Amino acid sequence: MTSTNLKIRIDGSAGAAAPYEQLRAQIADAARAGRLPVGYKLPTVRGLAEELGLAANTVAKAYRALEGDGVIETRGRNGTFVAAAGDSASREAAAAAQAYAERARRLGLTFDEATAAALDALRARYGE
C-alpha cells in the first residue's frame, strides 16, 4: 500500500513547533484521518530525512514518539508501517481508565466522586 503520498511540510520559521513535533503531528493526523491507511509503509528514517532536509535523528525521534503512541509500528528490516491506531488508542484508554478506577478506590472516593473528578478533568482538557 504505497500509493498514498506522504505530504509533509516543515515550517522552519521562528516560533514554529520543533521539526520533529511537526512531523509527528502531521503523520499522526494523516493516520487518524485515514489519509495514511493502516499498513501504509512509511519511508525509511534516512530517506524521509533527506527528502525533508532534516537530520536523521529528527525523523527517528518523531518515529519513536509515533511508535510510543501506537500510531506506527516497526517490523524490523521490513520497515515502518501505519498501525491500527484506533485499536491501540482504545486499549491504552481502557488501561488508563482501569488504573484511574483502582487509584480512586484506594483513595476512598465514592463512585460519584470518582466520576465527577474524571469528568472535570476531561472537560478541562477538551474545553467543554
Secondary structure by P-SEA (a helix, b strand, c coil): cccccbbbbbbcccccccaaaaaaaaaaaaaaacccccccccccaaaaaaaacccaaaaaaaaaaaaaaccccccccccccccaaaaaaaaaaaaaaaaaaaaaaaacccaaaaaaaaaaaaaaaacc
